[in-house]
Amino acid sequence: MISAALLTAALAAGAQAAPHVKYANTTQGIVTDAQQVSNKTFDYIVCGGGLTGLVVASRLSEDPNVSVLVIEGGQDDHEDPRVNDVRTYGQAFESDLDYNLTSTPIPWQNDTGLLLVAGRTLGGSGSINGASWTKGDKTQYDLLPVLTGDDSWSWEAVNELMLSIEEFHEPNDRQIALGAEYEEEYHSKANGTAVQVSFPNGMFGGIQLPALEASSLVWKGMKKVADFAAGVTTGSTIIPNMLQANEDQNRSSPFTVYAEEQVQKRDNFLILTGHRVVSIEWKDCDEMVAKGVTFQACRDCESHSVGTKREVLLAAGSLQSPQLLELSGVGDPDVLEAAGVPLKMASPNVGKNMQEQTKNTLWLDPVDTEFDGSGPPNAISFPNVDQLFKNDSAAMYKDIMAGLSQYSKDLEAKGLVVNATATHQILEAQVKNLWEDKAGAAEIFFVSSPATGQVGIDLWNLIVLSRGYVHITSNSSWDHPEIEPSYFGHPFDLDVQLAATKQSREVFQTSPLASHVARETFPGFDAVPQDAADAVWEQWVKATFTSVWHYIATLGMMKEELGGVVDSRLRVYGVENVRAVDASVLPIQLSAHLSSSLYGIAEKAAMMIKEDWE
């Protein structure tokens, strides 16, 4: 498999390696001393200072009559180049800015676990990701009302929220000449608190437009579309990024947008860094009511408590919010018993239904190693199932639909879902969305790397039918949870990955892109010959894939009978005052990078919390 060192170097996109200097908290309102909050009481306690946690905390603290505490395991690192310079993408992975989680052993990769990135810094993964700004297919958002029974989660409603927090900057003449386009109605210039969305000043020329043109020839019918924020996800385009619209173009991060200024100006908004919430504390009564949380700075450090007058909000991410619920006695009774955690309330869906994608990378030497930009890269193509599977598409659809009932039963038997009948309904809706609505099935991300002098493609399956889990195995929050993504658990996921990988090689061999490429270096024709059989490709794909780090659905927002853990107002079923407000609630994958949707979910969460306490 690709080493972490190679991954970091390859994705750095021209930036020099940042020194691993610790950037101390310098912002008023951010504290590291537990005594400043220990044994005190706040209206809201937000467990995790990532993207969604900071959005929700910032919005709730707009009311001067309530108090909000955020507890974050990382620090304020917004001045660290690994955070503020998006071109350093990858340098934060497996570092002090990452929780360094891993999957269960992968049999095709010498039984080693895969790196599962989870940002350990204010802003969370939103402070170390690739900063891409896209939205899913409108038909996918419109599945949310079906799953929740709540029409307020439709594309129209969620898109309105995404627009409300976007400050879009139109491309300049150079960027337009390099392929940047947009549809004005799907962007906004929001006033006040808003994520800045811009095209890179150092936008690449080089392979990007030839790559999109070659894509249209390999994937018949693919067109260059103006905007992947328009709710249509088949085609190719140049996407904008979450970048400040200035000369430096630093990351427009969850922290800089929602907390840096706000936490300094508001006496009712406090962030404690360098500490981890280890459990929720419950009132001694007949109902499940949270009275506060316990937190620590390290495994052997002193435990502290802080109380809540209103709610505890889970924002630790898809891999750690379920862990926190289980450590607090809420989850599958069998999981809790095995971990030595006393059961407070049975909630068997906690941690199940995990959905994660798989990524492979092709690398090539370009003819011209003089890059005309510094990035970040922003050319992508989304083929649909008909374009990937061509004449086999109709038969594949029929076969998949015929096997979903038994597959759902198998998932239930393995403990990956609770209700096979409900899972069958959800999977069927996802498959129909791919074949009937033609939502994007794979992402092809064209990469230019001045750091390595290479060009390449990152490619991944967008809508997976596999289901995994994240569960505790001990009663300590300092022990990593067991994370089983069940990669390629359904044959369709591997079929998409194989088709996208093989056809990505074709893209680089197709004019006008072919004239820009000198040779393929990874996998290279010695490892995978030009006429390689599918079995050879499969072996290579399985041996070299990584995670995409778009984990969702471990505390799914659905009707309880469908396998939901939280309702449409994000309240944990059976608990009075605990909500989940992060990516764990998104019940199905989107044909998109997730940041814009997570901003929308967090904004909606804050609105609903305010409404419920009016």
N, C-alpha and C positions, 0 to 999 in steps of 0.2 A: 504494500500500500504506500501511498505518498506519505513521506515523513512530515511531521509537524514543521520541521525546519524548512523543508522545500515548500510546503504550503504557505508559510509566512513570507518567505522570500518572493515566491511567485506572485502573491497577491498584493505585495506592497506597492505596486504600480508606480515605481519611480521614487518613492520616498526613502530617505535614509533611515536606517534602523534607529529608533528612538532610544536614548539612554533610559535604563530602568531606574529613574530617580523617583523617589516617593514625593508626590505633591501633597503637602499637608493642607488640611482644611484652612481656608483663608476667608471664608464667607461668614459674616455675622448671621446668627440663627442656626448655625450648624455646630453641634457640640460632639465631643467624644467622651466626655465624663458621664458615666452612668448615674452618678449622684445627682446630676441636674434634673433627672426625671424619675429616679427611683422612688417608689411609694407615693407618687403624685397621681393625679387623675386628669384625663383628657376626654373630651367628647368623642373623638375618633382616634383610634390607633391604626396606622397603616403599616402592615407587616411587609416591608420591602420598598426600597426607594428606586425602583426601576421606572420604565416608561410610564406604565399605567398608574403605579403608586404615586408618582410625583404629580401627574395630571389630576388625579382624584384629590390628593391632599391640597394642591394649590387651589382648586375650585372650591372645595369645602371651606378653606380658610378665607375665602372672600367675604364670608359672613363674620364680622368682628365679634359676634356674640358666641362663637363656638371656638374650641381649641382643638388643634390637630397635631399629633405626633407621628412622625415617620421614623421607623427603626430600620436601618440599612446595614448590612454586613460589610460593605465596602466603604470607601472614603469619597471625599470630594476631589475628584481627579480631573476636573474639567480643563485644567491648564496642561495636562499631560499630552504630549503630541500623539500618543497612541489613542487618545480620545478625540482631541479636537481636529486632527488632520485625518480626514477620511482616506487619504491616499496611503496611510499606514495600515490599512485594513489587514488583519491577520496577526499583527505584532502583539496584540493584547491577549491572544489566545494562549492558553497554558501558561499564564503569567499571574501576577498578583491581582490583575483586573478580572480574573476568570475563576469561577468556582471549581474548575477542573474536574467536572463530572465525567463519568464514562458509562458506556452501555455494558450490558452483559457480554460475555465473550462471543466473538464472531467466528463461527467455525471455518469460514473461508479465508480468514486472516490470522491463522495460527492461534486461534482462540484468544486473541487480544480484544479488549474492549475498544470501542470507538470514542474519540473525543466528543463530548457533548458540551458545547460552549454555553455558558450562562454568565452574563456580565456581573461582576462583583465590584460595582462602583455606582455612584449616584447616576441615575439614568439607566442602569442595568445594561441589558444587551442593546438597548437603543443608543448607548454611548460608544459601542465598539462594533456595531454592524456596518454593512456596506452603504447605508443611508439611501437606499433606493426608494423612490416614491412611485408606487403603482397601486392600483385597486383591483379587486377581484371582479369576476364576471357578475353583472347585475342579477343574472338568474341564480347565482349561488347565494347572494344575500337574500334573495326572495325565498330561499328554502328555510331561512331562519324562522319566519313566522309559522311555517308548517311544523317545525320541530318544537317551537316554544308555545304556540297558540297565541302569540302576541304580534299583531300587525305592525307595532312600532319598531320592529327590527327589520323592516323591508329595505331594499336597496335605496329607495327614495329617501327614507328617513335616515338611514345610516350615512348615506352620501351627503346629506345636508349637514350632518355633524362634522364629517371630514372636511367639507368646504368651509365650515365656520372657523376652523383653526388653521387655515392655510394662507400664507402670504406668498403668492406666486409671483415670480419675476420672469417676464418674457425673455426669450432668447434674443441675443444681439445678432447683428448681421453675420458675424463670423460663425456663430453657432448654427444659425439657419443654413448657411452654406454647407455646414458639416452634417446637416440632416435633422436638426432640432425642429420639431413642430409641436403644436398644442391646439386643443379645442377650448376656446375661451370659456364656454359654459360649464366646463368640468373643472375649472380652477377658480380661485377667488383671491382677493386681496383683503383678507380679514384685518380688522383693526384690533389693536390691543395684543393680547396673548395669542401668538400665532407661530406656527412652524414655518420657517422660510424654505421655500422650494425653488431651486435654481438649477440651471444647467452649468456644468463646470466651466470656469474660465479657461482651464487647461484641457478642454475637451479634445479627445483624440480625433484625428482624421484617419489616416492609414487604412486599416482593414475594415473600419466600421461600416461605411456605406457599401463597399463591395461585399461584405459579409451578408448584409441584409438583402442585397440583390441576388446573391447566390442562394440564399435561403428560399427565395421565391421560386427558384428553379428546381430545387430539390423537393420542396414541399409544395406540390402543385396547388395553385389557387391562393397561396399565401400572398397577402398584400402588405405594403408598408402603410401602416395606419398612423394617424397623427398623434394618438394619445392613448396610453394604457390606463388613464384615469377616467375613461369614458364608460366603463362598465362592459366593454367588449374585449375578449382576451384571446382572440386568434389573429395572428399577424406578426409583424415585426415593427420595431420603432426604436427611437432614441429617447430614453427616459430622463427626467430630471432627478435631482438628488436633494436631500435635506441639507442644504448648504446656505450659510449666511451670504447675503448679497453684498459682499465687499471684496476688496482686493485679495485678502487672505483666504476667503471662503472657508472659514472654519465650520465644523459641524454645527448645524442647528439642532441641538440635542434636547432631550426631555428636561435636563437640568437647566440649561441656559434659557430655555423658553419659559418653563413653568415654575422654576424655583429660585434661581440665582438672585433675582431682584426681589421676588415676592417674600422670600424667607427673611430678607434683611429689613423689609419695611413693615412686616406684620408681627406684632407681639404674640399673636395667637397661633403661629406656625413655627414648629420646632422640628429639626431633623437631628436624630442621634445616629452617628455613623460608627463603624467598627464594632457593631453588636448584632447578634442574631436572635430573633424571636425563637425560643425553643419549645414553647407550648402556649396554648390558650388556657386561661384559668376560668373555671365555671362557678356560677353561683350555686349554693347548696339549696336547691328548690326542685320542684317537680318538673319544671320546664328546662329546656337547654338554653341558658342565658349566660353569655360571656361576661365576666366581671373585669377582665384585663388579660395581660399576657406576662409571661416570664421571659427574661432575656439574659444573654451572657456575651462576654467579649471573646471567650475561648472555652474549650472543653472543661478545663479545671479552674476556670475563673469563678468568682462569686456570682451567684444568681441574683437577679433583681426583679422586682415586680412593678408594674404600672397599671393603673386602673382605667376603665372606660365608663363614661356616663351614657354613651349611646351605642357605638358599634366598633367591632374589630373587622378590619378590611384586609383580606388576603391578596397580596400583590407580589408574592415571591416568585412567580413564574410557573410555567407548566410542570416543571420538574420538582419544585420545592413547596409550592402551595399545598399539593396533596400530601406531601411529607408532613407538613405542619398540622394539617387536620388529623392525620393518623396518629401523630405523636400526642395529640390532644384528646385522643380516645374516640374519634369519629371516623368510621371506615368499615371495611369488611371485618367481621368478627374473627375470622380465621387468620387474617393478616396480623391483626392486633395481638391476638393470643400468641402467635409464633414470635412476635417481636417483644413480648413481655410488657405490653401497654394495656392497662385496664380499660375495658370498653365503657364508654359513656353513652354512645348512641350508635346503633348499627346503621351504616350507610354504605351498602355493598358496592356502589358504583364508584366510590372515591378511588382515584388513581388508574382506573381502567379506561378503555377506549382511546388510548394514546395513538396519535397519528403523526408520523414523521416521514420525511422524504429522503431520498438517497441521491448522492451527487457523484458523478465521475468527471474527470478532467482530461482533455487532450491538449498536448503542448506541441508547438511547431516553431521552427526557426524562420523568421521572415527574411525576405530578400533584402529589405532595407532595415537596418537596425537603428537608424536615426529616427526616433519617435518624435512626432510633431505635437505632442501634448504630454501632460503629466497626470491626467485623469481626475477623478476615478472613471473607469470604463462605464459606458452606459448604452451599449447597443444590445438589444435582446430580440429573440424570436420565440413565439409561442405556437408550435404546431398543434393541431387538434388530432383526434384519433383517426379520422379519415386520411389525413395527410401522413400520419405515421404508419398506418397499417394498410393503406391503399386498398387493393382488391380483397384483402382478408378482413377488412373492417366489419362488414355486415355479419359474417360468420362468427367473428370473435364476440360481437355484441350478443348474439344468440346464445353462444356457449356460456358466457359469463352470467347472463341472466338466469339460465337454466341451472347453474350451480350455486347460486347465492343462498338458497334455502339451506342446503347441506353445509355450505361454508359457514353460515351464521351459527348453525348448531355446533360445528367444530370449535368456533370461537368461544361459545358458551362453555363447552366441555373443558377447554383449556383455561378457563377463568379470565379470559381477556375481555369479555362482556358478560352482563348479567342475564339479558333477555334476548334469546335468539330471534324471536319473532320481531321484536322492535328493531334489532340490528339489521335484519333482512330488509325492512322497510327503508331504513336510512341508506344502506348500501345500494338498494335499487334506485333510490332517488339520485344518488351520486352518479351511478352508471348512466342513467337516462340523461343527466345533465351533460355528460361528456358526449354522448352520441346524438341526442336530440337537439340540445342547445349549442353544441359545438364549442363548449368552453375549452380553453387551453389545457392540453394534457401534459405537456412537457415545457420546460424553460431551457432555452439555449442562450447562454450569457457569454458574449464575446469579450475576451480579456486581452488587453495590451499591457505588457509589463516591462517598462524601461529598466526595472531592477534586475531582471534576468535576461533582458534582450530577446524575450520570446513573446509570441502571441498564442492564444488558445481559446478553448471553449470550456466553461463550466456548464454541465447539463444535469437536469434532474426531473424526476417524475413529480408532477404537481399534485394530482389527486390520487392518493394511495387508498387501496382497499384493505391493507393490512391494519391490524389493531394490536397495540401493545399495552404496557402498563408501567407505572412507577409506584413502588411500595417500599415502606420501611422494612428493615430486617433486624433492627434493634430499637431500644427505647431512648437512644441518644440522637439529637439533631446534628451532632458533629460527625456521625457516621453517614456516609453518602447513601441515599436510597438505592434500591435495586431498580435499574431502568432497563426494560426489555422492549425496544421499539418494534420487534418482530419484523425486521427488514425483509422484504420480499415474501412476506407471509401469504400473500395471494399471488398467483402466477401473473396476473395482469400487471402488477407493479414491476416485475422483472421484464415483462414483455415491453413495457414503455421504455424502461431504462436501456434495454438492448437496442430497440429501434432508434431511439434518440442518439445513442452512442455511435452506432454504425452510420447513420445518416449524417451525423455531424462531420465524420471523416469525409463523406461525399461533398458536403458544403465547401470544405477547404480544397477539394479537387475540382470545383466548378468555377468557371469563369463568371465574373471578373476577379473573384477572390484568389483563384489558383495562381495567378501571376504574381501575387504578393508573398507566396510561400515558397521557401527553399526546400524544406524537408520536415517530416513529422518526427518528433523525438520521443513522444510518449502517447500511446504505447510504442510506436515505431513498428516497422514492418517485420522485424525479426520476431517480435513478441506476438504480433497479430498481423499475419500476412494480408495482402490486399484481397485475396480470395478466401479468407478465413471462414470456416464453417461457424454456424451459430454457437456450437459448443465451445469453440475457442474464444469467441467474444464473451460468452457467458462466464467462462472461467476468469477472464481478465476483469470484467465488470465487477464480479463478486470479490475478487482479490484486491481491488483498488478503490472501491467506493468509500465515500465518507458520508457523514450526516450533513444535512443542510441547516440544521439548528432552527427549524421552524416548528417546534413541537407545539401541539395544541390538544385540547379536548379531555384532559385528565380530570377536570371538574366540569364536565359539559353542561352547558345551558340548554336544557331540553325539558319537555314534560317528564315527570318522574317515571312514568310508565315506559318511556322510551330509553331510559338509562341516564336521565339527568341527575346531576348533583346539586345544581342551583336552578332556581326558577328564572323567569324572564326579567325579574328585577334583581337578579344575581344573588338572591338570598339562599343560603344553604338550606335545603329542605330539612325541616325538623328542628332548626335552630332559630332562636328569636332574633339575634343581632349580629350575625356573622355573614359577610358577603365575600365572594371572590370577584376580583375586578381585573384580572389579567388574562393572558392568552389561554390559560387553562379552561376558560369558559367557552371558547369558540368551538362549536361542536363538530364542524366539518372544515376540511381544508379549502382554501381559496386558490384560484389561479392567479397568484400575486405574491409580492413581498408583503409582509404583514403589518409594517409599521403604521401606515395610514389607517388601516382598519382598527388597530389597537388604540390609536388616538381617538377614533370615533367611539369605540367601546368604552374607553375611560371617561370621555366627556359625557356619554349617556349615563354611565354609572353615577357620576357626581350629580347629574340632574335628578336622577331617580332618588338618590339618598336625600337630597334637599327636599324634594317633593314629599317624601315619606315622613319627614320630620317637621313639616310646616304645621 
